[in-house]
Amino acid sequence: MSEKQAQAPLAEGLFTWPAKQPQLIGGRCVRCNEVLFPKQSSCPACTSESVDEILLSRRGQLWTWTIQHFPPPPPFIGDQENFEPYGVGYIELPEGIRVESRLTTTDSDNLQIGMDMDLVIEKFIDGENGEALMTFAFAPAQD
């Protein structure tokens, strides 16, 4: 990716961007304390419409995972013809929520349930206006 290529989030309100230390944007219900991702206007647990925005932890543990070997069905917006397998898993965050996420590796030798994973932002696709559309993923922790 060119250093001069503009970058934009794939969708607004999922993660802080641009940011040196990006975080997922979640919600916490004021009534029942349920943590949500992505943030919603009401709580699915108790139906309260009082949900505060919170920033979620950048590190969690791999709860489960698989390698996706076929393109997801529509409305998948990736490149169907040049599809490459990718890792997908659930990351359990300290806030008590499991987040479904792309993983940065497809090498099953580098993935183990319970391992530490760190949030990263990576290019997903090129947008219509020439910008790189960025999404979040989790990578095996390096420390």
PANU-273471 format. One record per residue (C-alpha): residue in three letters; x, y, z. Coordinates in steps of 0.05 Angstrom, whole numbers, plus 5000, padded with zeros to 4 digits. Example, Ala and Ser with C-alpha at 12.3 -4.5 7.8 and 13.67 -1.06 7.14 Angstrom:
2
ALA524649105156 SER527349795143 
END
This chain:
143
MET500050005000 SER502750684981 GLU504451135039 LYS500451685005 GLN494151264996 ALA488451545038 GLN485551085091 ALA478551055118 PRO474950575164 LEU470650045130 ALA464850285174 GLU464250865222 GLY463550735297 LEU467150065301 PHE474050295322 THR477950925335 TRP481351155272 PRO486251445259 ALA489751275324 LYS496651035344 GLN493350555394 PRO486550415362 GLN480950115404 LEU474249795388 ILE468350245405 GLY463349875448 GLY457650045494 ARG455649915566 CYS448449905588 VAL447250395644 ARG441649955674 CYS444549245673 ASN451949365657 GLU451848915595 VAL457749055549 LEU456149095474 PHE460049085410 PRO458849435367 LYS455449985407 GLN447949985399 SER442650495417 SER439049995463 CYS441149405506 PRO439348715478 ALA439448425549 CYS434548895584 THR431949355528 SER434449985563 GLU435750565516 SER441250835561 VAL447750575532 ASP454350935544 GLU460050905494 ILE466350555520 LEU473050385490 LEU474649645494 SER481349335513 ARG486549235457 ARG488548545483 GLY484347925495 GLN484847175492 LEU483146725433 TRP476746365454 THR475845955390 TRP477846005317 THR477545705247 ILE480345835178 GLN475146085127 HIS476645735061 PHE470846015020 PRO468046705008 PRO462246895054 PRO455446965021 PRO452747655001 PRO453048205024 PHE460548025027 ILE464048604993 GLY470948304985 ASP474048044920 GLN470247404904 GLU474747214845 ASN481347284882 PHE478947044950 GLU484346824998 PRO482846415061 TYR483146795126 GLY482946645200 VAL476746835240 GLY475746755314 TYR472547005377 ILE476847425423 GLU474847455496 LEU476248145523 PRO477248335597 GLU470548715595 GLY467048035592 ILE465048035518 ARG467147585460 VAL468447955395 GLU468247595328 SER474147825287 ARG478647685228 LEU485447405249 THR491947625217 THR494446915207 THR491846295171 ASP497445855199 SER494045385248 ASP500845245281 ASN500845975305 LEU493945945337 GLN492045645404 ILE485745725445 GLY487246165505 MET493146535473 ASP493747295479 MET491547685418 ASP492448425402 LEU487948885363 VAL490849145297 ILE488049555240 GLU489249295170 LYS487149425098 PHE480949035077 ILE479549285006 ASP480749884962 GLY474750354962 GLU471350674902 ASN474851334914 GLY481851044915 GLU482451014991 ALA484350395030 LEU478450155071 MET481149925138 THR478249415185 PHE480149125252 ALA483248445264 PHE486948085320 ALA494147845316 PRO497847365362 ALA501147785417 GLN508547895406 ASP510747975478 
END
